[in-house]
């Protein structure tokens, strides 16, 4: 009886020992209860809450920058293709390498607008014109 009284007195005097000991026993037990994991997750959330908010803001900023960068690339490709087409319509001849570059860029642009679902009215006509003119140049071999 004296031993039981000593154990009860110890539990009353040291509740933190009983708390941590109980959590540890639950952690080790084959039950799917992980109190230490939950305590550490809560502690991590409390300590890193501001950092997580900042990371979420940075993630949103990076997504915006990526979208702007993709739009810029698309716009630059479109401008280069239209400029090349315009120079051809004005009678300027181009080297075979210039033609290969613009035809390659045209293919990339077409993939990009298909992926992004961008309207392509003017560019469709310019692409047809350039492809026909390229075929004609290849048949005649009259590159610059």
Secondary structure, 3 states (H helix, E strand, C coil): CHHHHHHHHHHHHCHHHHHHHHHHHHHHCCCCCCHHHHHHHHHHHHHHHHHHHHHHHHHHHHHHHHHHHHHHHHHHHHHHHHHHHHHHHCCCCCCHHHHHHHHHHHHHHHHHHHHHCCCCHHHHHHHHHHHHHHHHHHHHCCCC
